[in-house]
Amino acid sequence: MNIDNFLQSEGIHCEFSTLAAIASYWNPQITPSIIFFEKNNYLTTFRIDNCNFENITITNSLGEVARTFFSTHNIEIFRKQFTKSNSDFVEYLNKKLSIGHPVPIFLKSNYLNYNKAFRGSISSHCIMIVGISNNYFEILDSFVPTYPPQSYYGVINKNELLDAWEANNRLYYEINMQNISSYSPHFSLLTNLAQYSIDNRIIDNLSNFIRSIPRLFPADIITENIKKICFKLHFDSILPTRRLMLQAAASLKIDYDIIEKIKIIIQSWRKIELLLLKSSFRYMSYNYEIIAQKIIETGELELEVNNKLKSLNKLHTTHKNNI
């Protein structure tokens, strides 16, 4: 299996990026931007149940976005639990790899030693197996959660990987690749980028919530839970979706000014994350007002970029109709 044929763009989410890399391996027309912007996946779900900091939801459900793309286009995808022995699983992997099918699996991140980003982390992490040699698995991790994100291609001891896999309930994906090669985008990426790359609700909801934190929660609860907000912003909602917007804009080779503003938006959200972390250790109520205002300002910049994209799309559509 030629690893160079796998998509090597910056990953944005372990499961999403793994499935996108597999799709692109079989059909180069399928990029992360195509998967994400085919529908309106930009809207972030924000919810806090019973005013409980521990029950806060901030997500764009990126794994589900990728799975939905596959199923929408009749690409069968099944998330399964392997119930037979480890030796049977290795035999299954050999069979799949022999016909050029990489296998996505889920591991517990605290078992992984190939990057220090996994130290102290106990979460589910998706990678793909692309080869087997002697006592090692060859893997491709499309999203190592560093800043900026990295990918990793290399080997991992068989027993170490199987231990990490067993700790995460022996989960894997089985994908029928038959219909991937026939897919062709039926929409304009620029049109959908202009239509979908705005979410005023998350700006309003998140800024109002951040502003109210000192009033709703005691300092110890804030310190204990603020990392959860940052984790959700960083790995499954705001930052990944803005990086996808940047990837889409870069692939379209649109105005330099728009691309630079998207980069500023990403940097601004990263700063908001860092301010949240800092404020949780140095508890001062006015810090949260500053952060809320920063979110509003970032939202205004996002609206400006969205308006520029709409104008650009209108100009492009007019030009195309006049040809």
C-alpha positions in Angstrom: 0.0 0.0 0.0 1.6 3.3 -1.1 1.4 5.7 1.9 2.1 8.6 -0.4 -1.4 8.2 -1.9 -3.0 9.1 1.4 -4.2 12.6 1.9 -1.5 14.5 3.9 -3.3 17.8 4.6 -3.4 19.1 8.1 -5.8 17.0 10.1 -8.6 18.6 12.1 -10.2 15.7 14.0 -9.0 12.1 14.4 -12.1 10.3 13.2 -13.1 12.8 10.5 -9.6 13.1 9.2 -9.0 9.3 9.1 -12.2 8.7 7.1 -11.5 11.7 4.8 -8.0 10.3 4.2 -9.5 6.9 3.2 -12.1 8.5 1.0 -9.4 10.6 -0.8 -7.2 7.5 -1.2 -9.9 5.9 -3.3 -11.2 9.1 -4.9 -8.9 12.3 -5.0 -12.0 14.4 -5.7 -13.2 13.8 -2.1 -11.4 16.3 0.2 -12.1 17.2 3.8 -13.6 20.5 2.5 -15.9 18.6 0.1 -17.1 16.3 2.9 -17.7 19.1 5.4 -19.2 21.8 3.1 -21.5 19.5 1.1 -24.1 20.3 3.7 -24.5 22.9 6.5 -22.2 21.3 9.0 -20.8 24.6 10.2 -23.5 25.2 12.9 -22.2 24.3 16.3 -24.5 22.6 18.9 -24.2 24.4 22.2 -26.1 23.2 25.2 -25.7 23.1 29.0 -28.1 20.9 30.8 -29.6 22.0 34.2 -26.9 24.7 34.5 -24.4 21.9 35.2 -20.9 22.7 34.0 -20.2 19.0 33.7 -23.0 18.6 31.2 -22.0 21.1 28.6 -22.1 20.3 24.9 -20.1 22.2 22.3 -19.8 20.1 19.2 -20.0 19.9 15.4 -20.1 16.1 15.6 -17.3 15.8 13.1 -17.1 12.0 13.2 -20.8 11.9 12.4 -20.4 14.4 9.6 -17.9 12.1 7.8 -20.1 9.0 8.4 -23.2 10.8 7.1 -21.3 11.8 3.9 -20.4 8.1 3.3 -23.9 6.8 3.9 -25.5 9.6 1.9 -23.5 8.5 -1.1 -24.2 4.8 -0.6 -20.8 4.0 0.8 -21.5 1.4 3.4 -19.7 2.1 6.7 -20.1 0.1 9.8 -18.6 0.8 13.2 -18.2 -2.6 14.8 -16.9 -4.4 17.9 -14.6 -7.3 17.1 -15.7 -10.3 19.1 -13.2 -12.9 18.1 -9.6 -13.3 19.3 -6.7 -11.0 18.6 -5.1 -13.5 16.3 -8.4 -13.6 14.3 -8.3 -9.8 14.1 -4.7 -9.8 12.8 -5.9 -12.4 10.2 -8.8 -10.0 9.3 -6.4 -7.1 8.9 -4.0 -9.1 6.7 -7.0 -10.0 4.5 -8.1 -6.4 4.2 -4.6 -5.0 3.6 -3.9 -7.6 0.9 -6.6 -6.1 -1.3 -5.5 -2.5 -0.5 -8.1 -1.7 2.2 -6.7 0.3 5.2 -8.6 -0.4 8.4 -9.6 2.4 10.8 -9.6 1.4 14.5 -10.2 3.2 17.8 -7.5 3.2 20.5 -7.2 4.6 24.1 -4.9 7.6 23.7 -3.1 7.1 27.0 -1.5 3.9 25.5 0.1 5.8 22.7 3.8 6.7 22.9 4.7 8.1 19.5 3.9 11.7 20.5 4.0 13.4 23.9 0.7 15.1 23.1 -1.0 11.8 24.3 0.6 12.0 27.8 -2.1 12.4 30.4 -4.9 12.1 27.9 -7.5 9.4 28.3 -9.8 9.6 25.3 -10.8 7.6 22.2 -8.5 8.2 19.3 -9.0 7.0 15.7 -6.1 5.9 13.4 -5.8 3.6 10.5 -3.7 0.5 10.0 -2.0 0.4 6.6 0.4 -2.5 7.0 1.8 -5.3 9.1 5.4 -6.4 9.4 6.9 -8.9 11.8 6.0 -7.6 15.3 4.7 -4.2 14.2 1.7 -2.6 12.7 2.2 0.3 10.3 -0.2 3.1 11.1 -1.3 6.4 9.8 -2.5 8.9 12.4 -4.1 11.7 10.4 -4.6 13.9 13.5 -2.0 14.1 16.3 -3.4 16.7 18.7 -0.5 19.0 18.8 -0.6 22.7 18.0 -0.5 23.1 15.1 -1.8 19.5 14.4 0.5 16.9 13.0 0.1 13.5 11.3 2.2 10.5 12.1 3.2 7.6 9.8 5.3 4.9 11.4 5.2 1.6 13.3 3.9 0.6 16.6 4.5 -2.7 18.5 1.7 -5.2 17.9 1.0 -5.9 21.5 1.0 -2.2 22.4 -1.5 -1.4 19.7 -3.7 -4.4 20.6 -3.7 -3.3 24.3 -4.8 0.2 23.3 -7.4 -1.2 21.0 -8.8 -3.6 23.6 -8.9 -0.8 26.2 -11.3 1.0 23.8 -13.7 -1.9 23.3 -12.0 -3.4 20.2 -13.8 -1.0 17.9 -13.1 -0.7 14.2 -14.7 0.5 10.9 -15.6 -1.8 8.1 -16.1 0.2 4.9 -17.4 -1.0 1.5 -15.3 1.1 -0.9 -17.2 0.1 -4.0 -19.1 3.4 -4.6 -16.3 5.8 -3.5 -14.6 5.9 -6.9 -17.8 7.0 -8.7 -18.5 10.0 -6.5 -18.2 13.5 -8.1 -19.1 16.7 -6.3 -22.5 18.0 -7.3 -22.1 21.4 -5.8 -19.9 24.5 -6.0 -17.5 24.6 -3.0 -17.4 28.4 -3.2 -21.2 28.7 -3.1 -21.5 26.4 -0.2 -18.5 28.0 1.6 -20.3 31.4 1.2 -23.6 30.0 2.3 -22.5 27.9 5.2 -19.5 29.6 6.8 -21.3 31.6 9.4 -22.8 30.7 12.8 -24.1 33.7 14.7 -25.8 31.4 17.3 -22.6 30.0 18.7 -21.1 33.6 19.0 -24.2 34.8 21.0 -24.7 31.7 23.1 -21.0 31.2 24.0 -20.3 34.8 24.7 -23.4 35.1 27.0 -22.4 31.8 28.8 -18.8 32.9 29.3 -20.0 36.3 30.7 -22.2 34.5 33.2 -19.7 32.0 34.5 -18.7 34.0 37.6 -22.3 34.4 38.6 -23.3 30.8 38.0 -20.4 28.8 39.4 -18.0 28.9 42.3 -14.2 29.3 41.6 -13.4 25.6 42.3 -16.0 24.4 39.8 -14.7 26.8 37.2 -11.1 25.7 37.6 -12.1 22.1 37.4 -14.3 22.3 34.3 -13.0 25.1 32.1 -10.5 22.7 30.5 -13.6 20.8 29.2 -14.8 23.9 27.3 -11.3 24.4 25.8 -11.1 20.7 24.8 -14.5 20.9 23.0 -13.6 24.2 21.3 -10.3 22.8 20.2 -11.1 19.3 19.0 -14.7 19.0 18.0 -16.2 22.4 17.2 -14.9 25.9 16.7 -11.2 25.5 15.8 -11.6 22.4 13.5 -14.4 24.0 11.5 -12.5 27.3 11.0 -9.5 25.2 9.9 -11.8 23.5 7.4 -12.9 26.9 6.2 -9.2 27.8 5.7 -8.5 24.6 3.8 -11.5 25.2 1.5 -10.5 28.8 0.8 -6.9 27.8 0.1 -8.0 25.1 -2.3 -10.1 27.6 -4.2 -7.2 30.0 -4.4 -9.4 32.9 -3.5 -8.3 36.4 -2.4 -5.2 36.6 -0.3 -7.0 39.1 2.0 -9.8 36.6 2.8 -7.4 33.8 3.5 -5.3 36.0 5.9 -8.5 37.0 7.7 -9.5 33.4 8.2 -6.0 32.8 9.7 -6.6 35.7 12.1 -10.0 34.2 13.1 -8.2 30.9 13.9 -5.6 32.7 15.9 -8.3 34.7 17.7 -10.2 31.5 18.8 -6.9 30.0 19.9 -6.3 33.1 22.1 -9.8 32.8 23.5 -8.9 29.2 24.5 -5.7 30.3 26.2 -7.5 33.2 28.0 -10.1 30.8 29.3 -7.4 28.5 30.7 -5.5 31.4 32.2 -8.6 32.9 33.8 -9.5 29.5 35.4 -6.3 29.6 37.4 -6.4 33.3 38.2 -10.0 33.7 39.1 -11.2 37.3 38.4 -14.7 38.0 37.2 -13.8 40.8 34.9 -11.6 38.3 32.9 -14.7 36.6 31.6 -16.2 39.9 30.4 -13.0 40.4 28.4 -13.2 36.9 26.9 -16.9 37.4 26.0 -16.1 40.6 24.2 -13.2 38.9 22.4 -15.7 36.2 21.2 -18.1 39.0 19.9 -15.2 40.7 18.1 -14.1 37.4 16.5 -17.7 36.8 15.4 -17.8 40.3 13.8 -14.7 39.3 11.8 -16.3 36.0 10.8 -19.3 37.9 9.5 -17.0 40.2 7.5 -15.3 37.2 5.9 -18.7 35.6 5.2 -19.9 38.8 3.4 -16.7 38.9 1.4 -17.2 35.2 0.4 -20.8 36.0 -0.6 -19.7 38.9 -2.8 -17.0 36.8 -4.4 -19.5 34.0 -5.1 -22.0 36.4 -6.6 -19.2 37.9 -8.9 -18.1 34.4 -9.9 -21.7 33.3 -10.6 -22.4 36.4 -12.7 -19.2 35.9 -14.7 -20.0 32.2 -15.3 -23.6 33.0 -16.5 -22.2 35.7 -18.9 -19.9 33.2 -20.6 
